[in-house]
Amino acid sequence: MHSIKNIVKGCGDKLTNLNLASNMISGQGIELIIEDLIQNGTLKHLDLGVLETSMRKNSLGVSGAVCLSSLLVRNKTLESLAVNDNDFGAEGGEAIGLALA
């Protein structure tokens, strides 16, 4: 995740699409890059879901859902977010739902 953080930070406002689907990212992992994603003023599409044919998946859990909630509240350019099969549970789903409201 440190390498991804460096890439995200280095792209600055050139980053519009970020596909991190099926990369075995945890809640701790997303925490490392969330501030950079929040501050990005051009990010439109973020995929943290699972690719159809992949056996690997991200598992952000509740802590990852809370991080994503921060992104949803503060980043006004995001148009699409894929988070299928991330083990959010009811608490994580509630955090994301509140952010979207």
Buried (B, 14 or more C-beta within 10 A) or exposed (E): BEEBBEEBBEBEEEBEEBEBBBBEBBBEBBBBBBBBBBBBEBBBBBBBBBEEEEEEBBBBBBBBBBBBBBBBEBBEEBEEBBBEBBBBEEEBBBBBEEBEE
